[in-house]
Amino acid sequence: FQSLQNVGKEKNFVFLSKKIEPSSVLETAPLFDGLKKELAWNKFSGPTFTQSYCWPPVAWGCDVVAISHQGNDPLLYIPPVLTLLQERDYQALPNMSGPLALILCPGWKKAQLVFDLLKTYRKGCRHLHPVLITLGQNKEAGSQMEIRGCAVVVTTPYSLLRLLEHNTGFLRRLCHLVLDEIDLLFSDSPEEVFTILDCYKKATAQARGNLPGQIIAVGTRWNKHITPLIKEFMNDPHIVITVIEEAAIFGNVQQVVQPCINSNRTVELLKILDFTQRNLQKVLVFTDSVTEVEMICKALKSNSIVCLKKHKESKCNAKCVLERWRKMHSSGTPAVLVLTDDCLQSLGITDATCVIHFSLPSPAVFGQRLQSMSDNFSTGIKDSAVDQEATKAKSVILLTENSSCHAPGILYYLRHAEAEIPEELYDLTARMQESEEDEKFSRPLCASLKTFGICRNRTECPDRHQINLSIDMAQNIAAEMIETPERVTILPLFIVHATNYFGRIVKKQKDQFTVLAKEMNDYFKVPGHRISVNTVEKSVFYGLREGAICHRVQVVETAAKEENVSKVTIKYIDEGRTSQVNSDQLLHLPLKFQSLPPQAVEIIVCRVKPIDNEVEWNPKVTDHINHKIKGKLHHAKVVHTLGKTVWVDPMVGVTSLPTIKMWINEYNIRSEILSMGLGTDNLEHVGEIQKLCTQIPVVDHGQSLERFRKEDTADLEEVSSPQDPLIEENAAESCNSPMFLDVFFLDDVVQTKEAEDSTVHQQKSCHPPIKWFQDDASVTLKVQILRATDSRCEFCREKVTFSAYSEGKLYVADLELYQSVIAEKSTCVIKDTEAVILLVKEKKGTWCKLLKNKNVHVSLDFECWEESEDESPFTVG
């Protein structure tokens, strides 16, 4: 069954596999009374057109597939599912833990939205207790999850599969499985979804007794995987499609693209209209101008093809044309009607068998043209597109060199329909997309591209995906701030998300901002210096006092005045955050405080991204990182810069031990994220950023390293002031002793070319004496070196490389290990007379030797060796 419903003035389209009486009024909708009151209380304005067709079959307990422009709205299924949970008797189910309803969402963000809606509407429900499950990759996460007393669980495919590894009986009570945004679920994780469906089918085969199961799938687009979902897992479902283009795909409309030169379109049209009496068709030829309609009709008549025409200047009205159209076909003559799009609605034709697009339409008009064949859409689920009924409706596009305007939209649809696509359409689309990217040239650089090295949907993303030198290089980080890219000191002050921050790069010798901040605070302590601004101007620098702290701010946007005071949006130019304040809070900022350029830089941590193909960080990760790093000093290695953005890898939290004048590494941000189980490797990140920036000259940070190594960098000047509350006091202590615990980057992934080509390995070096000993879990190396400076220690799984300067000489030890170690957990501590390297063994046990090859500079440390007399002696190297 299929239907074209004209509801009021909207003339909505709906394609139905079985007849449904829509429920378009809330008062008579098939929902329980408590939920109706709750919906009304929350000012629910529905049911919408699609909801009016979806609610009844869901409330009956039937399987449902719904495809709609509103297919991402959870209220398509939540009210009727809650009604079922309140009105059905589930006493026959096994007495064990597990939900009655499970809502599977394509990502954590949608799952959170659905969960929030359930909490909103649970007030009118008994014993609902919804639970949101988002599990990371940590093995213990699934085993620790206990679900008791909840009727509804909201989760994602990956999280559910992790849970099922530890709780195989979780689905045994499940009666209602909802697949939210089925098109995204099947495009992003088809294997996972079908695995879950198999588990559901097996788990509930005998557990439910007489209670039937229900699967509800809602989305915005048809997907090829919906066909096996219906055939293998559903029971005669109600199919509701309110998007004509998607109904055409379900209905097996054949899509054909015919490339031709614009001047040859009429010749190609005549070839297509080469009918035989055995193949009678009802053909509509669409074009976008009256002139073309007349031209086509003249050409058809000259080739003995009888045709009708309709455009806004036609003398014959719609009723007359429609009657003649029907008579032509019933008399055994192929019916051909040439028309413009503005006449289609008045004609109301739905029984055409072929549509020819003489001019390429916009995607919206394309759908209206397809609707003229809706009576000939296939209504059953087919095994393949080659079924006999596939030829009942055909759409033919004449593609010319002038068709570029709508080419991307048509290509997007044809890919979705799995039609055969000629190279000419790909070429037209590529040219059009280049033009669209040029139109975005003044937009900001795409945040996803910067943060993860990729943008999942460039066509819909509003931002730029290429370098604009006038924007990206308008302000650059001062060269002296990154004179040592191997180690910069970073103070993150504003956390955008887990790997993107704004903050300052703190200079080691004398931090200019620390001096400026103290002078500003002292200046504005004097009441007479606090001069309010009468007229606020955009882009101008002002002072803003918050408690005892004074900030430099820039007005980004002004708003309308309210009683002589206006709200203005400001940017803290030394922190990177934005805020709204009253204009009367802004103070005149003397020029002497404006001479130092804005200090805020954007910081991006590389080589880590969210798990499960998510495009945003889970708030759990961002909150954890925010709490851990905000306002604390970090050491980082700069791998790339663009304007005022720095990409770092790694970035390590450091703490000062003032009593012994040392710094220690507390954590590596990337490793911290990975340890939560909600992040995974993103090895292509740096390469993608470098590829993006190939069109601009990139500063070779390695050039400054040799000059810096000649300086004594063991000392750190004070890098913070008591006036900055965001910096921990112990991080501000000065280190005036040569005893300094350097930042050692523990990641086992090979770093960038700047580090590999650094001058450490190019200069003539000496090998330091090394002594070693071990226990069951670790190996300790004591590198004999006095007052080491410029020290580096790089760990790999089967290798450790140490280098440092001592009394003007360069010492290098490149050690290939006999067995494997855990690079991320290994550490190096610089002391006054030696460097102590701790290697954490990958597998516990005793090593028979340290190195693969003998090294005369390496020997056992017998003073520390603990060995029973009956143990066999070890090889020294």
C-alpha positions in Angstrom: 0.0 0.0 0.0 1.2 3.5 -0.8 -0.3 6.9 -0.3 0.1 10.5 -1.2 -1.3 12.5 1.6 -2.3 16.1 1.2 -2.5 17.4 4.8 -3.7 21.0 4.8 -1.6 23.2 2.7 1.6 21.2 3.3 0.8 18.5 0.6 3.0 16.0 2.5 4.2 12.9 0.8 4.1 9.5 2.6 5.0 6.1 1.3 3.5 3.2 3.3 4.0 -0.5 3.0 0.7 -1.1 4.8 -2.2 1.2 5.5 -2.0 3.3 8.7 -4.6 5.7 9.9 -2.5 8.7 11.1 -2.9 10.0 14.6 -2.5 13.8 14.1 -4.0 15.0 17.4 -2.2 14.6 20.8 -5.5 14.1 22.7 -6.4 11.0 20.6 -2.9 9.7 20.1 -2.2 6.1 21.2 -0.3 7.2 24.3 -1.1 6.7 28.0 -2.6 9.7 29.8 0.3 10.5 32.1 2.6 10.9 29.1 0.2 13.1 27.2 0.1 15.4 30.2 3.9 15.4 30.5 4.2 16.3 26.7 1.6 19.1 27.1 3.5 20.4 30.2 6.7 20.6 28.1 4.8 22.5 25.4 5.0 19.7 22.9 3.5 21.0 19.6 3.1 17.7 17.8 2.4 15.2 16.6 4.2 16.1 13.4 3.2 14.6 10.1 5.8 11.8 10.4 5.0 11.2 14.1 1.3 10.8 13.2 2.2 7.8 11.0 4.9 6.3 13.3 3.3 6.4 16.7 0.4 4.0 15.9 2.4 1.0 14.6 5.0 1.4 17.4 2.3 1.6 20.0 0.7 -1.6 18.6 4.1 -3.3 19.2 4.8 -3.8 15.5 8.2 -3.6 13.8 8.7 -0.2 12.1 11.1 1.3 9.7 10.6 5.1 9.4 12.6 7.3 7.0 12.0 11.1 7.3 13.6 14.5 7.3 12.8 14.3 11.0 14.3 10.8 11.3 16.8 12.1 13.8 14.1 13.2 16.3 13.9 10.7 19.2 10.2 11.7 19.7 9.4 9.6 16.7 9.6 6.5 19.0 10.0 7.6 22.7 6.3 8.3 23.5 4.9 5.1 22.1 7.7 2.9 23.5 7.1 4.4 27.0 3.5 3.7 26.5 4.2 0.0 25.8 6.5 -0.2 28.9 3.7 1.1 31.1 0.8 -0.9 29.7 2.3 -4.3 28.9 2.8 -7.1 31.4 6.4 -8.4 31.4 5.9 -10.9 34.2 6.7 -13.9 32.0 10.3 -12.7 31.3 13.3 -14.3 33.0 13.9 -12.9 36.5 17.4 -11.5 35.8 19.0 -8.2 35.2 18.7 -6.6 31.8 16.6 -3.9 30.1 13.2 -4.3 28.5 14.0 -1.6 25.9 17.4 -0.8 24.4 18.0 2.3 22.3 21.1 2.1 20.1 22.5 5.5 19.0 25.3 6.3 16.5 27.5 8.2 19.1 27.8 9.4 22.7 26.3 12.8 21.9 23.1 11.4 20.5 22.9 8.9 23.3 23.2 11.7 25.8 20.3 13.6 24.0 18.0 10.6 24.1 18.9 9.9 27.7 18.0 13.5 28.7 14.7 13.2 26.9 13.9 10.0 28.8 14.7 11.7 32.1 12.4 14.5 31.1 9.4 12.3 30.3 9.9 9.6 32.9 8.0 11.7 35.5 4.8 10.3 34.2 6.1 6.7 34.0 6.4 3.9 36.6 9.7 2.0 37.2 11.4 3.5 34.1 14.9 4.1 35.6 16.7 4.9 32.3 20.5 4.2 32.2 23.1 5.7 29.8 26.1 3.4 29.0 29.2 4.7 27.3 32.1 2.3 27.9 35.7 2.9 26.9 38.3 0.3 25.7 39.5 -0.5 29.2 38.7 -4.2 29.7 37.6 -3.7 33.3 35.0 -1.1 32.3 32.5 -3.7 31.0 33.1 -6.1 33.9 32.3 -3.4 36.5 29.0 -2.4 34.9 25.9 -3.6 36.7 22.5 -3.0 35.3 19.7 -3.7 37.8 16.1 -2.4 38.0 16.2 -0.3 34.7 13.7 -0.6 32.0 15.5 1.4 29.3 19.2 1.4 28.4 20.7 4.0 26.0 24.0 3.2 24.5 26.2 3.0 21.3 27.1 -0.1 19.2 30.7 -0.2 20.4 29.8 0.3 24.1 27.2 -2.4 23.9 29.5 -5.0 22.4 32.1 -4.3 25.1 29.4 -4.9 27.7 28.2 -8.1 26.0 31.8 -9.5 26.3 31.3 -9.6 30.1 27.5 -9.9 30.3 26.3 -12.4 27.7 22.8 -12.5 29.3 22.3 -8.8 29.1 19.8 -9.0 26.2 17.7 -11.9 27.4 14.8 -9.7 28.7 14.9 -7.3 25.8 11.6 -6.8 24.1 12.0 -3.5 22.3 15.2 -2.7 20.2 15.4 0.8 18.8 18.0 1.7 16.1 18.2 5.5 16.3 19.5 7.2 13.1 19.7 3.8 11.3 21.4 5.4 8.3 24.3 6.6 10.5 24.5 3.3 12.4 24.8 1.3 9.2 27.2 3.8 7.4 29.6 4.1 10.5 29.4 0.6 12.0 27.4 -2.0 10.0 29.3 -5.0 11.2 28.8 -4.0 14.8 25.1 -3.4 14.3 24.5 -6.8 12.7 26.6 -8.5 15.4 24.2 -6.9 18.0 21.2 -8.0 16.0 22.5 -11.6 15.9 23.1 -11.5 19.7 19.6 -10.1 20.2 18.0 -12.8 18.0 19.8 -15.6 19.8 19.4 -14.2 23.3 15.6 -13.7 23.0 14.8 -16.8 21.0 13.4 -18.7 24.0 13.5 -16.2 26.8 10.5 -14.0 26.0 7.8 -16.7 26.1 4.7 -15.4 24.3 5.9 -11.8 24.3 6.8 -10.7 20.8 9.9 -8.7 20.2 9.9 -5.4 18.5 12.6 -3.7 16.3 12.2 0.0 15.5 14.5 1.7 13.0 14.3 5.4 12.3 16.6 7.6 10.2 16.8 10.3 7.6 18.0 8.2 4.6 17.5 4.8 3.3 20.5 2.5 3.5 21.2 -0.7 1.6 21.7 -2.6 4.9 18.0 -1.9 5.9 17.0 -4.6 3.3 18.7 -7.5 5.2 17.6 -5.9 8.5 13.9 -6.3 7.3 14.3 -9.7 5.7 16.4 -11.4 8.5 15.4 -9.7 11.7 12.0 -8.1 11.4 8.5 -9.5 11.2 6.4 -7.9 8.4 7.3 -4.3 9.4 5.4 -1.1 8.7 7.6 1.0 6.4 6.9 4.7 6.6 8.9 7.0 4.2 8.1 10.7 4.0 11.0 11.7 1.8 10.3 11.2 -1.9 13.9 10.7 -2.9 14.4 7.9 -0.3 11.1 6.3 -1.3 12.4 6.2 -4.9 15.5 4.3 -3.7 13.3 1.8 -1.7 11.0 1.6 -4.7 13.8 0.6 -7.1 13.6 3.6 -9.4 16.4 3.1 -12.0 18.7 6.1 -12.2 20.5 6.6 -15.5 23.0 9.4 -16.3 23.6 10.2 -20.0 26.6 12.5 -20.6 26.3 14.7 -23.7 27.3 18.1 -25.1 24.7 20.7 -24.4 24.0 21.3 -28.1 23.3 17.6 -28.6 20.7 17.2 -25.9 17.8 16.9 -28.3 19.6 14.2 -30.3 20.1 12.2 -27.1 16.5 12.8 -26.1 15.3 11.3 -29.4 17.4 8.2 -28.8 15.9 7.7 -25.4 12.4 8.1 -26.9 12.9 5.4 -29.4 9.8 3.4 -28.4 8.3 0.2 -29.6 4.7 -0.9 -29.2 5.8 -3.6 -26.8 7.3 -1.1 -24.4 4.6 1.6 -23.9 5.6 4.2 -21.5 4.3 7.4 -19.9 7.1 9.9 -20.2 7.6 13.3 -18.6 10.3 15.5 -20.1 11.3 18.2 -17.6 13.0 21.4 -18.5 13.4 24.8 -16.8 12.3 27.3 -19.5 9.3 27.9 -21.8 11.7 28.3 -24.7 13.1 24.8 -24.2 9.6 23.3 -24.0 8.7 24.8 -27.4 12.0 23.7 -28.9 11.7 20.1 -27.7 8.1 19.8 -28.8 9.1 21.0 -32.3 11.9 18.5 -32.5 9.7 15.6 -31.4 7.0 16.4 -33.9 9.5 16.7 -36.7 10.5 13.1 -35.8 6.9 11.9 -35.7 6.7 11.6 -31.9 3.3 12.7 -30.6 3.7 14.8 -27.5 1.9 17.2 -25.2 3.3 20.4 -23.6 2.6 22.4 -20.5 4.2 25.6 -19.2 2.9 28.8 -17.6 2.1 30.4 -21.0 0.2 27.4 -22.3 -3.4 28.0 -23.5 -4.5 24.5 -22.5 -5.2 24.2 -18.7 -4.0 21.4 -16.5 -7.2 19.4 -16.5 -7.2 19.4 -20.3 -3.6 18.2 -20.5 -4.2 15.5 -18.0 -7.2 14.1 -19.9 -5.2 14.0 -23.1 -2.3 12.4 -21.3 -4.4 9.5 -20.1 -6.2 9.0 -23.5 -2.9 8.7 -25.3 -1.7 5.8 -23.2 -5.0 4.0 -23.2 -5.1 4.1 -27.0 -1.8 2.3 -27.2 0.3 5.4 -28.0 3.4 6.3 -25.9 2.4 9.3 -23.7 5.0 12.1 -23.8 4.5 15.3 -21.9 7.1 18.1 -22.0 6.7 20.6 -19.2 8.4 23.0 -16.8 8.6 22.3 -13.0 6.1 25.0 -12.0 3.3 23.0 -13.7 3.9 19.7 -12.0 1.9 20.4 -8.8 -1.2 21.5 -10.7 -1.2 18.4 -12.9 -0.7 16.0 -9.9 0.7 13.2 -12.1 1.9 10.2 -10.1 1.7 7.3 -12.7 4.6 8.2 -15.1 7.0 5.4 -15.9 9.9 7.5 -17.0 11.2 11.0 -16.1 13.8 12.6 -18.4 15.7 15.6 -16.9 16.4 17.7 -19.9 17.9 20.3 -17.6 19.6 19.3 -14.4 17.5 20.3 -11.4 18.4 21.2 -7.8 18.1 18.3 -5.4 14.8 19.6 -4.0 13.2 19.9 -7.5 14.7 16.5 -8.4 12.6 14.9 -5.7 9.4 16.6 -6.9 10.0 15.2 -10.4 10.5 11.7 -9.0 7.2 11.9 -7.2 5.4 11.9 -10.6 6.4 8.2 -10.8 5.3 7.2 -7.2 2.5 4.9 -8.4 5.2 2.8 -10.0 7.5 2.5 -7.0 8.1 -1.1 -6.0 6.4 -1.9 -2.7 8.2 -5.0 -1.7 11.7 -5.8 -0.5 13.9 -6.9 -3.4 16.9 -9.1 -3.4 18.8 -6.9 -5.8 18.4 -3.8 -8.1 18.2 -6.1 -11.1 14.7 -7.4 -10.1 12.0 -7.2 -12.8 10.1 -4.4 -11.1 13.2 -2.2 -11.2 12.3 -1.2 -14.8 8.8 0.0 -13.9 10.2 3.4 -13.1 13.2 5.1 -14.7 14.9 8.5 -14.2 17.2 9.7 -17.0 19.5 12.7 -16.5 21.0 14.4 -19.5 24.4 15.6 -18.1 26.1 18.5 -20.0 29.1 20.8 -19.5 26.6 23.4 -18.2 25.3 21.2 -15.4 27.9 22.0 -12.7 25.7 24.1 -10.5 23.7 21.2 -9.1 26.2 18.4 -9.8 27.4 17.9 -6.2 23.9 17.4 -4.9 22.9 15.0 -7.7 26.2 13.0 -7.3 25.5 12.7 -3.6 22.1 11.3 -4.3 23.2 8.9 -7.1 26.0 7.5 -4.9 23.4 6.9 -2.2 21.1 5.2 -4.7 24.1 3.1 -5.9 23.6 4.2 -9.5 26.2 3.9 -12.2 28.0 7.3 -12.3 30.0 8.5 -15.3 33.4 10.2 -14.9 31.9 13.5 -16.3 29.7 13.9 -13.2 32.7 13.4 -10.9 34.7 16.0 -12.9 31.8 18.5 -12.7 31.4 18.0 -9.0 35.1 18.4 -8.3 35.2 21.7 -10.1 32.1 22.8 -8.2 33.5 21.8 -4.9 36.7 23.8 -5.6 34.5 26.8 -6.3 32.6 26.2 -3.0 35.9 25.9 -1.1 37.0 29.2 -2.6 33.8 30.8 -1.3 34.7 29.6 2.2 38.1 31.3 1.9 37.3 34.0 4.5 36.0 31.4 7.0 38.0 30.1 9.9 40.2 27.0 9.3 38.1 23.9 10.1 38.6 22.9 13.8 38.3 19.2 13.1 41.0 19.4 10.4 43.4 21.1 12.9 42.5 18.9 15.9 42.4 15.5 14.2 43.9 16.0 10.7 40.6 15.2 9.0 37.1 16.6 8.4 34.5 13.9 7.9 32.1 15.9 5.9 33.7 18.7 3.9 30.7 19.4 1.7 28.5 20.3 4.6 31.2 21.8 6.9 30.9 25.6 6.8 34.5 26.2 7.4 37.7 26.4 5.3 39.9 23.4 4.4 42.8 25.2 2.8 45.4 27.7 4.0 44.6 31.4 3.8 47.8 33.2 4.5 46.1 36.6 5.2 44.2 34.9 8.1 46.3 32.0 9.2 49.6 33.9 9.2 48.2 37.3 10.2 49.7 36.9 13.6 52.7 34.6 14.3 54.3 33.3 17.4 57.5 35.2 18.1 60.5 33.2 17.1 62.2 33.6 20.4 59.2 31.9 22.1 60.0 28.7 20.3 63.7 28.9 20.0 63.9 25.4 21.4 61.1 23.4 19.8 62.4 20.2 21.5 61.2 21.7 24.8 58.9 24.6 25.3 57.2 25.5 28.5 53.4 25.8 28.1 50.8 27.1 30.5 47.3 26.0 29.4 44.6 28.5 30.6 41.5 27.7 28.6 40.5 24.1 27.7 38.4 23.8 24.6 38.4 20.0 24.7 40.7 17.2 25.6 43.4 18.0 23.0 42.8 21.7 22.2 43.7 24.5 24.5 44.6 28.1 24.7 47.4 29.4 26.9 50.8 30.9 26.9 54.3 29.8 26.0 56.5 30.7 28.9 60.0 31.9 28.2 62.7 30.1 30.2 65.1 33.0 30.9 62.8 36.0 31.5 59.1 35.8 30.9 58.0 39.3 29.6 54.3 38.7 30.4 55.1 37.9 34.1 56.8 41.3 34.4 53.9 43.0 32.5 51.2 41.3 34.7 52.9 42.6 37.9 53.2 46.1 36.5 49.5 46.1 35.4 48.3 44.9 38.8 50.3 47.4 40.6 49.1 50.2 38.3 45.4 49.4 38.7 45.6 49.0 42.4 45.6 52.8 42.5 41.9 53.9 42.3 42.7 57.0 40.3 44.2 54.8 37.5 40.9 53.0 36.9 39.4 55.1 34.2 36.2 53.7 32.7 35.7 53.9 29.0 32.8 56.0 27.7 32.7 54.8 24.1 33.6 51.1 23.5 35.2 50.4 20.1 35.5 47.1 18.4 39.0 45.5 18.2 40.5 48.0 20.7 42.4 46.8 23.8 41.1 47.6 27.3 41.8 46.6 30.9 39.5 44.5 32.9 39.8 44.0 36.6 38.6 40.8 38.2 39.3 40.8 41.9 43.0 41.6 42.4 43.9 40.5 38.9 43.9 42.8 35.8 43.6 41.3 32.3 44.2 42.8 28.8 41.1 42.2 26.7 39.9 43.1 23.2 36.3 43.9 22.3 35.1 41.3 19.7 31.5 42.3 19.5 29.2 45.0 20.8 25.4 44.7 21.6 22.5 47.2 21.9 22.6 49.4 24.9 20.3 48.8 27.9 19.9 51.9 30.2 23.3 53.4 29.0 25.1 50.1 29.7 25.7 47.6 26.9 26.9 44.0 26.9 30.1 43.5 25.0 31.9 40.3 24.0 35.5 40.4 24.9 38.5 38.1 24.3 41.2 37.7 27.0 44.2 38.3 24.6 46.7 36.6 27.0 44.5 33.5 27.8 42.4 32.9 24.7 39.0 32.6 26.3 36.0 34.9 25.5 33.3 36.3 27.8 30.5 38.8 28.0 30.8 41.8 30.4 29.1 45.2 30.9 30.8 48.0 28.9 31.3 50.0 32.1 33.6 47.4 33.5 36.2 48.1 30.8 39.1 50.4 31.8 41.4 52.6 29.7 44.6 50.6 29.1 47.8 52.8 28.9 49.9 52.3 25.8 52.8 50.9 27.8 50.7 47.9 28.6 49.8 47.4 24.9 53.3 47.1 23.5 53.6 43.4 24.3 51.8 41.4 21.6 48.8 39.2 22.7 50.3 36.1 24.4 47.6 33.6 23.9 48.4 30.7 21.5 46.3 27.8 20.5 47.8 24.4 21.5 46.8 21.1 19.9 48.1 17.8 21.2 48.8 15.4 18.4 48.4 11.7 17.6 45.3 10.9 19.6 41.6 11.0 18.7 38.3 9.7 20.1 37.5 6.0 19.9 34.7 4.4 17.9 34.9 6.9 15.0 33.5 9.7 17.2 34.0 13.2 15.9 34.0 14.9 19.3 35.6 14.0 22.7 33.5 12.5 25.3 32.9 15.1 28.1 34.4 12.6 30.6 37.8 13.0 28.8 37.6 16.8 28.5 36.6 17.2 32.1 39.4 15.0 33.3 42.1 16.8 31.2 40.7 20.2 32.2 41.0 19.4 35.9 44.5 17.9 35.4 46.2 20.5 33.3 44.5 24.0 33.6 46.9 26.5 35.0 49.8 24.1 35.4 53.2 24.1 33.7 53.9 21.6 31.0 56.9 20.9 28.8 56.2 20.0 25.2 57.9 19.4 21.9 56.6 21.6 19.0 56.1 19.5 15.8 54.4 22.2 13.7 53.3 25.9 13.9 50.8 27.9 11.8 50.2 31.5 12.8 49.4 31.4 16.5 48.6 27.7 16.6 51.2 25.1 17.8 50.9 21.4 17.4 52.8 19.5 20.2 53.8 15.9 20.7 54.3 15.1 23.4 53.0 17.4 26.1 54.1 16.5 29.6 52.9 17.8 33.0 55.9 18.8 35.2 56.2 19.6 38.9 59.0 21.5 40.7 60.6 20.0 43.8 62.1 23.2 45.3 63.9 21.6 48.2 66.1 19.6 45.9 66.0 22.0 43.0 64.5 19.4 40.6 61.6 19.0 38.1 59.8 15.8 37.6 57.4 14.5 35.0 54.0 13.7 36.3 52.1 12.6 33.2 52.0 12.6 29.5 48.6 14.1 28.2 48.4 11.7 25.3 49.1 8.7 27.5 46.6 10.0 30.1 43.8 10.1 27.4 44.7 6.6 26.1 44.7 5.2 29.7 41.1 6.3 30.1 40.1 4.0 27.2 38.2 6.8 25.4 41.0 7.7 23.0 43.0 5.9 20.4 46.1 6.4 18.2 45.9 9.0 15.4 49.2 8.3 13.6 48.3 10.3 10.5 47.6 13.5 12.3 50.9 15.3 12.0 51.4 14.2 8.4 48.0 15.6 7.4 48.8 18.9 9.0 52.1 19.1 7.2 50.4 18.2 3.9 47.9 21.0 4.5 50.7 23.5 5.0 52.8 22.5 2.1 51.8 25.7 0.2 53.5 28.0 2.9 57.1 28.3 4.0 57.5 26.4 7.2 60.2 27.5 9.7 62.7 24.7 10.3 62.8 24.6 14.1 65.8 22.4 14.1 68.0 25.3 12.9 67.9 27.0 16.3 68.8 23.9 18.3 72.6 24.0 17.8 72.8 27.6 19.0 70.7 26.8 22.0 72.7 23.8 23.0 75.8 26.0 23.4 73.9 27.8 26.2 73.6 26.5 29.7 69.9 25.6 29.9 69.9 24.0 33.2 68.6 27.1 35.0 65.0 28.2 34.9 64.1 31.7 35.8 60.9 32.3 37.7 58.1 31.8 35.2 55.1 33.0 37.1 54.1 35.6 39.5 52.0 35.5 42.7 49.5 37.8 40.9 48.5 34.9 38.5 46.3 32.6 40.5 46.1 30.0 37.8 49.7 29.0 38.2 50.6 26.7 41.1 53.1 28.1 43.5 55.5 25.2 43.4 55.6 25.5 39.6 56.9 29.0 39.9 60.0 28.2 42.0 63.3 29.1 40.3 65.9 26.4 39.8 69.3 27.9 40.1 71.2 24.7 40.7 72.6 22.6 37.8 70.7 19.6 39.3 67.7 19.5 37.0 65.4 16.7 36.1 64.7 17.3 32.4 61.5 16.5 30.5 62.0 13.2 28.7 59.5 12.2 26.1 58.4 8.7 26.7 56.3 7.9 23.7 57.6 5.0 21.7 56.4 6.3 18.3 59.1 7.8 16.1 59.1 11.6 16.4 59.3 14.1 13.6 62.1 14.7 11.2 63.3 17.8 13.1 64.3 15.7 16.0 65.8 12.9 13.9 68.0 15.4 12.1 69.0 17.4 15.2 72.6 18.2 15.6 73.0 15.7 18.5 73.7 12.9 16.1 75.7 14.9 13.7 78.5 16.1 16.1 81.4 14.0 17.2 80.4 12.4 20.4 81.8 10.2 23.3 80.1 7.2 24.8 79.5 7.5 28.6 80.3 4.6 31.0 77.1 2.8 32.0 76.4 0.3 34.8 73.2 -1.7 35.0 71.3 -4.0 37.3 67.8 -5.5 37.3 64.9 -6.9 39.3 62.0 -9.0 38.1 60.0 -6.0 36.7 62.6 -3.5 35.6 66.2 -2.7 34.5 68.1 0.3 36.0 70.9 2.0 34.0 73.3 4.4 35.7 74.9 6.7 33.1 78.2 8.1 34.5 78.1 11.8 33.5 78.9 14.9 35.5 76.5 17.9 35.5 74.6 16.9 32.4 73.0 19.7 30.3 70.8 19.5 27.2 70.0 16.0 28.1 67.6 13.8 26.0 66.4 10.3 26.5 64.2 8.5 23.9 62.6 5.2 24.6 61.4 2.6 22.1 60.2 -0.9 22.6 63.7 -2.5 21.9 65.9 0.6 22.1 66.9 3.5 24.3 69.0 6.5 23.2 70.5 8.9 25.7 72.5 12.1 24.9 73.7 15.0 27.0 76.5 17.6 27.2 79.0 17.5 30.0 81.9 20.0 30.4 81.7 21.0 26.7 81.6 17.4 25.4 78.7 15.6 23.8 78.0 12.1 25.1 75.7 9.7 23.2 74.6 6.2 24.1 72.5 4.3 21.5 71.5 1.0 23.1 69.7 -1.9 21.3 68.1 -3.9 24.1 68.1 -7.7 24.3 64.4 -7.8 25.2 61.4 -5.5 25.1 60.4 -2.7 27.5 57.3 -0.5 28.0 58.4 2.8 26.5 55.6 4.8 28.0 56.4 3.8 31.6 60.2 4.1 31.4 61.8 7.2 32.9 65.1 9.1 33.1 66.3 11.2 36.0 69.3 13.6 35.8 71.4 13.8 39.0 74.5 15.8 39.7 77.0 12.9 38.9 74.9 10.5 36.8 71.7 10.0 34.9 69.4 7.2 36.2 67.4 5.4 33.5 64.6 3.1 34.6 63.4 0.6 32.0 60.1 -1.2 32.7 60.1 -4.7 31.3 57.3 -5.8 29.0 57.4 -9.3 30.5 58.5 -9.9 34.0 61.5 -12.1 34.5 65.2 -12.1 34.5 67.2 -11.0 31.5 70.3 -13.0 30.7 71.9 -9.9 29.2 71.1 -6.2 28.6 72.1 -5.6 25.0 71.8 -7.6 21.7 75.4 -6.7 20.9 78.4 -6.5 23.3 79.3 -2.9 24.3 82.6 -2.2 26.1 81.2 0.9 27.8 78.4 -1.1 29.6 79.0 -3.3 32.7 77.1 -4.8 35.6 76.7 -2.8 38.7 77.8 -5.4 41.3 77.1 -3.1 44.2 73.4 -3.1 43.4 73.1 -6.6 42.0 71.1 -9.0 44.1 71.8 -12.5 42.9 71.7 -15.9 44.7 74.9 -17.9 44.5 73.4 -20.8 42.5 72.3 -18.5 39.7 74.3 -18.7 36.5 76.4 -15.6 35.7 75.0 -13.0 33.2 76.6 -11.7 30.2 77.9 -8.2 31.0 76.7 -6.4 27.9 
